[in-house]
């Protein structure tokens, strides 16, 4: 069986979470972990399970404007931030990619990264990701999941391990 983990990442946190989820899925699946611009139709069609995730921007999925702002923040030499762009940060976002998918009858799950505050205040990109995936025929096998980052945009301690465990749980379903 094959699993595909597709991610959008600005500062590398969502990328790291995606890799950790992929590691957890390897207990059951052959796994490909790819940025959204490398999620080619043949990979999608070959997958029995697709796990999709991205960062939470402005209470939901990123938009062109919020992605450009994230790039500008990384370029601004702020002493308290120390942000580095993920190599694929300037590629397309999930909001643009998902609507272009054909209707697919496969299993799926959605995740996001967001600041470590109540979801009521931050929003959750994973809910929008899951909704778009359902509209394209995917069967969601888990509730959307959030992995937390600090206000300085660094993954919270233990979140990579939690992501791997979540991947193992997905593999068992």
C-alpha positions, -999 to +999 in steps of 0.1 A: +000+000+000+011+036-007+007+068+012+014+103+000+021+132+024+017+166+006+028+197+025+030+235+021+057+250+043+071+285+048+097+282+076+102+244+076+079+235+105+051+220+084+078+202+063+093+187+095+058+176+106+051+161+072+084+141+074+075+129+109+040+118+098+056+100+069+079+082+093+049+071+113+030+059+083+060+037+072+049+011+097+022+001+071+028+020+039+054+028+013+055+066+018+063+096-004+066+130+013+065+159-012+059+196-013+028+207-030+046+216-063+059+180-065+026+163-059+022+150-095-009+132-107+008+098-109+018+100-072-018+110-062-034+083-083-011+056-069-018+065-032-042+046-010-039+073+016-032+110+011-022+132+041-022+170+033-010+198+055+000+234+056+005+264+079-023+284+094-022+320+081-048+346+091-071+320+107-071+295+078-052+282+048-026+305+033-033+329+005-009+345-020-009+376+001-001+358+034+026+337+017+042+368+003+041+384+038+058+353+053+086+355+027+090+392+035+092+384+072+120+359+065+138+384+044+135+411+071+165+408+093+146+408+126+169+400+155+143+381+175+130+359+147+158+341+129+135+327+102+147+307+073+125+300+043+118+263+034+133+255+000+098+251-015+082+281+003+078+302-028+060+275-048+022+271-050+000+268-020-026+241-011-055+266-016-045+266-053-035+230-057-065+212-041-092+226-064-072+214-094-073+178-083-096+154-101-124+137-080-106+109-062-120+081-041-092+076-017-087+079+021-072+112+034-063+132+065-055+168+070-031+186+093-018+221+100+008+240+120-003+270+140+008+292+169+004+276+203-027+294+213-064+283+214-077+275+180-105+299+185-079+327+183-056+313+157-079+294+134-069+261+118-059+255+082-065+218+086-103+223+087-103+241+053-079+215+039-102+187+050-133+204+036-116+209+002-104+172+002-140+160+010-153+180-019-129+161-042-142+127-031-117+119-004-129+099+026-115+116+057-102+090+081-094+113+110-103+147+124-081+175+113-050+177+135-029+208+145+008+208+154+020+238+174+047+263+168+061+291+191+053+328+185+088+329+169+077+303+143+097+273+156+081+239+162+072+233+199+092+206+217+077+172+213+055+181+182+076+161+158+073+130+180+035+136+183+033+139+145+051+106+141+026+090+165-003+105+146+011+090+114+012+056+132-024+060+142-034+069+107-016+038+094-037+016+118-070+029+104 
